[in-house]
Amino acid sequence: QFFPRAEQERLKREYHSIHQTDIETSTKFMQHFLRLVGFLRAAAGTTEEQAKNLQWGLCKSTLNHLMCIQFTDVAQVSNAARNYEILHERDDDGANAGVPQRATPTRSALRVDADTQESVVELLVPASSCLL
C-alpha cells in the first residue's frame, strides 16, 4: 500500500472502533465505512466480518432493531438501516403533525425476508379498518 505504516495502523484502529454519530445518517456512515474498507482492503476482513462491523457501528436506536439479524454483506446492513431510518422518520412526521396515534389508520414494521435476507418495510393495517 501507499500509506505510511503509522497511517495504516490509524486507519485500522478507526475501522475497528467506528460508530455512527448522532448527526450522521446511515448513508453517510456507510460512505465513511466503505472509504475505510477501501484503504484497508484485505485487512478489513471478509464480507461477513465487514457486515458485522458496520452493523455494530450503527447508532443505538438503529442497532437495537437490527441486532438479532445476521447479514452477509454491508449492502444488506445499509439497506436495513436506511429502511429503519425511513420508518422512524415516518413515525416522527406523524407525531410532529399533531395527529393522535389512534387516528392513524396504518402502521409499518421492519422485517427481514427469510429467503432473500433483504429488509422489507411492511404496511400494517388494523383489522378494524378493513372493509368486508
C-alpha positions in Angstrom: 0.0 0.0 0.0 1.0 3.6 -0.5 0.3 4.8 3.1 3.0 5.0 5.8 2.8 2.3 8.4 1.5 4.7 11.1 -1.3 5.9 8.9 -2.3 2.2 8.1 -2.4 1.5 11.8 -4.5 4.6 12.5 -7.0 3.6 9.7 -7.2 0.1 11.1 -8.0 1.4 14.6 -10.6 3.8 13.2 -12.2 0.9 11.2 -12.4 -1.4 14.3 -13.8 1.4 16.5 -16.1 3.1 14.0 -19.5 4.3 15.3 -22.3 6.3 13.7 -22.6 9.8 15.2 -26.0 11.3 16.3 -25.9 13.7 13.3 -24.8 11.2 10.7 -27.3 9.4 8.5 -26.8 5.7 7.8 -25.9 6.6 4.2 -23.1 9.0 5.3 -21.9 6.4 7.9 -21.9 3.8 5.2 -19.8 6.0 2.9 -17.3 6.7 5.7 -17.2 2.9 6.5 -16.6 2.0 2.8 -13.8 4.6 2.5 -12.0 2.8 5.3 -12.6 -0.6 3.8 -11.2 0.7 0.5 -8.0 1.8 2.3 -7.6 -1.4 4.4 -8.6 -3.9 1.7 -8.0 -7.5 3.0 -7.3 -6.2 6.5 -11.0 -5.2 6.7 -11.9 -8.9 6.8 -14.4 -11.0 4.9 -17.7 -9.6 3.6 -19.5 -11.1 6.6 -16.9 -9.6 9.0 -17.4 -6.2 7.4 -21.2 -6.5 7.6 -20.9 -7.3 11.3 -18.5 -4.4 11.9 -20.8 -2.0 10.1 -23.9 -3.3 11.9 -22.3 -2.9 15.4 -21.2 0.6 14.5 -24.7 1.8 13.9 -26.3 4.2 16.3 -28.0 2.5 19.3 -31.6 3.1 18.2 -31.0 1.5 14.8 -28.8 -1.2 16.2 -31.4 -2.2 18.7 -33.8 -3.0 15.8 -31.2 -4.9 13.7 -29.3 -6.6 16.5 -30.7 -10.1 16.0 -30.4 -10.1 12.3 -27.4 -11.8 10.6 -26.3 -10.0 7.5 -23.9 -11.4 4.9 -22.7 -8.1 3.4 -22.6 -4.4 4.0 -25.3 -3.7 1.4 -27.8 -5.7 3.4 -26.9 -3.8 6.6 -27.1 -0.5 4.8 -30.5 -1.2 3.3 -31.9 -2.4 6.6 -30.5 0.7 8.4 -31.9 3.1 5.8 -35.3 1.3 5.8 -35.4 1.7 9.6 -34.5 5.4 9.3 -37.3 5.9 6.8 -39.7 4.1 9.1 -38.6 6.1 12.1 -38.8 9.4 10.1 -42.4 8.5 9.0 -43.3 7.8 12.7 -41.8 11.1 13.7 -43.6 13.0 11.0 -47.0 11.7 12.3 -46.1 12.7 15.8 -45.0 16.1 14.8 -48.1 16.8 12.8 -50.2 16.5 16.0 -52.1 13.5 14.7 -53.2 11.3 17.6 -51.8 7.8 17.2 -55.3 6.2 17.3 -56.4 8.3 14.4 -53.5 7.0 12.2 -55.1 4.2 10.1 -51.8 2.4 9.2 -48.6 1.4 10.9 -45.5 -0.1 9.5 -42.8 -2.6 10.6 -39.3 -3.5 9.5 -38.7 -7.2 8.9 -36.1 -9.3 7.0 -37.3 -11.6 4.3 -36.1 -15.1 5.2 -35.4 -16.2 1.6 -33.6 -13.2 0.2 -32.3 -11.7 3.5 -33.4 -8.3 2.3 -35.0 -5.8 4.7 -38.6 -5.0 4.0 -40.9 -2.3 5.3 -44.4 -3.8 5.8 -47.5 -1.8 6.0 -49.7 -3.0 8.8 -53.4 -2.2 8.6 -55.5 -2.7 11.7 -58.4 -5.2 11.3 -60.9 -2.5 12.3 -60.0 -0.5 9.2 -60.6 -3.4 6.7 -63.7 -3.3 4.7 -65.6 -6.6 4.4 
